[in-house]
Structures are given as C-alpha cells and as structure tokens.
Amino acid sequence: MTKIKVCAIILNWNNKESLRKVLKSIKKYTDKQDLKKIKIIIVDNLSEDSSIQYIQRYWKDIDLILPKERCGAPTAFNLGVSYAIKKYNPLYLLKLDNDIQFIHKSWLKKMLMLMKNRSVGIAGCKILYPDKKTVQNFGTGLYKVLPLPIGKGKPDEEKYSRIMDVYEISGAFMLIKREAMEKIGLFDENFSPYLGDDADFCLRAKKNGYRIIVNGFVKVIHEEGSRYKKMTMKKKNEKFFITLNHYLLFTLKHFPLSFKLCRIFVSFLFCFLERENHVSASNLKFKFCANFPRRILIFLKALKSALLTYKRPKIPKLTKSIRKS
C-alpha cells in the first residue's frame, strides 16, 4: 500500500461550485501514481448551501471535517493539519483555496522535486487569473525592505517560467514541509477570519532559516476577487477593517519601529483610496473614496485592535511524530 506523502487541505464555506471545479481538476490533472500519494481533506466551515451534501454524495474517498462552530480560515486550516498529521502522518501539507483549478499534468511531481532540498520549507507555484494568460501571483519580492508582488497583472511571459527564491508566497497554493511546521508552529489564529496568515507564516519560516520557493513550471488558475462587486457597503467596510487590521498586525509583529511608522502611515492613506476594479487582472489604479470619514474610524479601530494583539500570537504547536519508512 502506497503511503500518503501529501495531505491537501481545502477550506470551504458556501462555495459548492468552486469546490466542484477544484476537485475535478485535481482528479483530472494528477497522475494516477501521484493520486495514491495524496489525500484530500476538506474542512467545511459549516456551509449553508449544499456543499456538505455534495461532498458526502460524490466524493466518498475525501475526508470531510466539520468544526464544532464556524471559525476563521487559520483556525480551520490548523484543524485540518492536526487531523492530517494524526491520521496520515504525511511529509507535506498542501494548503489550497477552494477556487483554485489545476490546468496541467505532473504538477505534484514538479512540486515535490523542490521539497527534496533540505533548506526549502515552503513552495508555491505560478498563479494565473482565469484568462490563463495573466499572472496573479508569482510570490512577493523584497525591494529595499519593501515587499512587492512579482508579476501581478503582467502577461505570463518566459521570465515567469523559472524557479526562484521569494520573500513570501500566496496561501491559495502553499506546499509546506511538515518539519517546518513542527519547528515554527501552525498558522497564527489572530489573523482570523482570513488574510495575512500566509504572509505571517512565510516570514516566521524565513526567520527560522527556511527558504521559500516559487515554481514557475507549475501553473494553476485562481478566481480571486470575483465576489467583490456583489458586496454591500457594510460588507466592504468589514473587508476594509480586516485588511487594515491584519496589515497592521503583520507590521507590528515583524518590522522595526521606523518601518512600522511608515506602513501605518501608508495604511492610513488607504482611507482615502480604493481600487477602481477588484476583478480586472491588470487594472491596479486607484480612485478617491467618498466613504473616507467612515474608513478613518475603521482605521483607528483596526490600529487599536492590532496594538492589543500583536504581542500575543495564537500559534498552536504541532506535536512531532515519527514517520516510519
């Protein structure tokens, strides 16, 4: 019997259609031998659509976890990791968003080749927009201490078909060496309900001596941002609070005082600016936000919350276990 090498953990909440697509793409584009090495675990955050029934009816070989109560994404992922280690004892954990789709074969072989290097702790891939021609995420680089996305909104050219070290990668597709998690702990649950937990985990890994790699020879597509237009103003304000709060929390946790002050000022400026188009791959232009008085109050609330929590991380420890060969 082939041992499970990778546990792929997919978080889901009220998104059956995207979940259907990602599961079918895994089945279609994972080689038969590789399918025996990977176990899919879905942590469903108590969906109110038919997601749970869909999984139970059509995907009986998938492990479904239902938390006792609805929780944030970092907490749900940590739940999936703890379950995977206890039941399958894998070498690697693959964090996947439920709106990812695989588009070519041999992706797992190409990713696992990178993980054989002892210095590599986390690996990502090239993430494209649904047009399959435009880069959404190729990791984040560090330019004069300023983290900036690499290639976002740019055409998928040859220069993005390479393997390189980066500052951080997207949590939409994140292959993690279990050994690294045993050393640095799981995801910080202060970043609930979502956003910033992946960047925080990457920086903690780098501080502990692990390299973070992006593999440009593996491509997936990600339907990021498709829901923003449907949001009410209340939901947009909630999203703005989460974005600011977690940006500030990340800043206060990891950067020196001068850089903290700079990033706090930059986050304040976004009280007056908003993206013109949250769906377009290439439109990164901003416009004046008429809702700025409300957003200033949200900024102050987010800053206060970050100041109260950044010295008290909620990082569960992963118990070490011995994998028998």
N, C-alpha and C positions, 0 to 999 in steps of 0.2 A: 504494500500500500504506500503510495506517494505521500510524503509528509507535507503538511501545509507550510509553505515558506512565507507567504504574504497574506495578511488579513486586510481586505479592503473595507474600510468603514465609511458608509454613506449616511449622511444625516438627511432626514426628510421631514417636511411638515406641509401638508396640504398641497402637494405638487405631484400628483399621480402621473400626469402626462410626461413631465420631465424625467421622473423616476423610470417610467417605462422605456424611454429613449436610452437612458444611460445603461440600464440592464441589458437591453437588446444589443447595444453597441459593444458591451463587454463580451457578451456571448459570441457575437459575430467576428470581432477582431482579436480575440485572444486565441492563440494556437491551442490545439487540443491538449498537448502535453502540459502547457502552461496553465490551462484551466484546472488541472489536477493539483497545482501548487498554490492556488489562490482560493481563499474563502471569502465570500461576500457577506458582510454583516450590515444590516440596516438598523439604525437607531431612529425609530419613528417617534417624533415629539408629540404623540397623541393627536394625529391628524383628524380633522373633522370631515374630510372628503372620503373617498373610497380607497385611499392608499393602502391602508392596513389590509382590507379585504382583498385587494388586488394582489398584494404580495403573498398572502396566505393561500390564495387560489392558484396562482400561476407560477410562483417561484418557491416551491416547497423545499428546494435544496439550499435556500438562503436562510441564514439565521436572522430572525426578527427580534429586536429588543424594544420593549415599551417601558419607558421610565415611569415611576410611580406618579410623578407630576411633571408638567411641562417645565422645561429648563432651557438655559441658554446653550448655544452651539458648543462652546468649550466644554461645558459640563457633560453634554450629550456625547461628544467625542471621547472624553475621558472614560465615560461609562462603557463605550464600545471597546476602547483599548483594554481596559481592565478585564472585560469579558473575553476578549480575544486571547490575551496572554494566559488566562486561567484555563481556557478550554483547548486552545490550539498551539500555544507556545511558539508563535511564529518568529522568524528572524526580522521581519519588516512589517511595518504598519503603513497602509496607504490611505491617506485622508482624501476623500473625493466629495465634491459638491454634487448635489443631485441633478444639476443642469449641465453637467459635463457630458460630452459624447466622444467616443473614440472613433478614429477615421482610418486607421491602417493597422496591419498585422505586425506581430513581433514587438509590440510596444513594451511588453513586460521583460522580454529578454534584454532589450536595449537599456532598460532602466536598471535591471539587476546587475548588469555588467559594471555600471558605475559604482554600485554599492560594495563591490568586492574590495575597493580601495579602503583601507582601514581608517584613513583620515576623513572620509566622507561620512557625514552624519545625516544629511537631508539632500534629497534630489527632487527637482521639478522638471517640467517639460515646457515646450513652446505651446502657449495657449492662444488660440485664434478666435476671432469673432465668428459668428455663424456664416459669414460670407466665405470663410475658409481662405481668404486672401490677405487679411489684415491682422497684424499682431495685436493681441490684447494684453498679454503678459509674457515677458521673457526675463523675468526676475527684476530685481532692483539693484542698481549700482550705487556706489558711493562717490560723489563728486565734491571734493573739498569739504568733507564731512556732511554734505547734504545728500540724503537718499533720494534718488530719482528713478522712475521706471525706465526700463530699457525697451525701446522699440514700440511703445504703446501708440496705437493708431497709425503705425507705419506699414507699408506693404511688406509681405512676407518674402524677403529677399534672401540671397545666399548667405549674407553676413549673419543671419539668424539661424543658419543651419550649422551649428557647431556646439561643442561642449565647453562651458566656461564656468569659472567661479563667480558667484554673485553675493551681494550683501544679504538679500532675502529673496524668498520666492512666494508665490501665491498659495494660499491654503486650499484653493479649488482643486489642486492636484499636488499632493505633497507625500513623497515616499520617505519614510523615516526609519532609520536603523533602530531596532529595539534597544540596543546597547546604549544609544544616546539618550533615550527616554529614561532608562534606568539611572543614568548619571545625573540628568538635569531636571527630572520630574516631568509631569504631564503638562497640559495647557493651563494657563492661568485663568481661573474661572471669574476673576474680576472683569474680564473682557466680555462677559455675557451682557446682552443676548448674542452678539456677534461683532465682528470687526476688530482687528488689531491683535487677536490672539496668535495668528500665524506669524506676524512680524515679530512679536514678543518672543515666541518660541525660537525663531531663527536667530535672533540676537543672543538669546541665552545659550544656544548651541555654539555660536561663534566664540562667545566668551569662554566656553569650556573646551576650545581647541578644535572643534569640528568644522570641516569645510561644507559649504552649501553650493551645490552644483545644479546648473540647468542644462538639460539635454535637448538641443535644438533639432535632433533627428527623430524625436517623438513629438507628435502633434495631437492635440485634442481641440475641440471647439467648446466654447462656454457662452451660454446665453445670459451674460451679465447685463443688468440694467434694464431688462425688458419690462419690469413691473413699475418703474418709477413714475411714468406718465399717469398710471391709474391711481396714484396715491392722492388722498385728500390732503388738505393743508395741515391738518392735525398730524397725519402720518409723516408728512415731510418734515414737520418740526421735531417729531420724535426721532426720525432718522438723523436729523441735523444734530440733535443732542448726543446721540450715541456716537456719531462720527467725531464730534469735538471732544467728548469725554474720553474716548479711547485713544485719540491722537494725543491728548494732554497727558493721560495716564502713561502711555508709552514714553512720552517725552520726559516726564518726571522720573520714571524708573531708570532710564538708560543714559541720559546725557548730562554733561557738565552744566554748571549754572549759566554761563554765557549763552550756550546753545539753547537751554531751556527758555530763557527770556526771549530769544529770537523766535523760537517756534510758538511760544504763547502769543507773541505779537502777530505772527502770520495767521494763526488760528482766529484771532480777533478780527482781522481784515475780512475773513470769510463771512462775517456777519453781514457784510455789505455786498457780497458777490455770490453768484450761483452759476452753475453750468448752464449753458444755453440748450444743450441737448445731452441727456443722460444715456441715450441709446446709441447714438452715432459713434462709430469707431474712431473717426478722425477729427470730429468737432470737439476740441478741447477749449473752446472760447468761453469766456465768462461775461455775464451781464450784471447790471446793478440790481440788487434785491430790494424791492419796495417793503418787504417784511422785516427790514433791519432792526426796528425797535424791539420786536419780539425776539429776534435772533440774538440781540445783545443780552437780553435777560437769560436766554438759553445758554449763551457762552459763560455767563457768570455762574450759573448753576452747574455747568459741566466742569468748570475750573475748580469750584469748591468740592465737588464730588471726587475729582482726581487727586486733589491735595489731601483728602481724608483717607484715600485708599492705597496710594502708590507704595507706601511703606509696609503694607500688609497684604502681600500677594497670596492668592488662594491656589497653590500649586500642589495637587496630590502627588505623593511619591509612588513610583512603580516598584513593586517588590521584585527583586531579582529572582530569576528562575533559571534552572539549568536545562538547556536543550540537549537531549540525547541524540547522537548521530545515528 
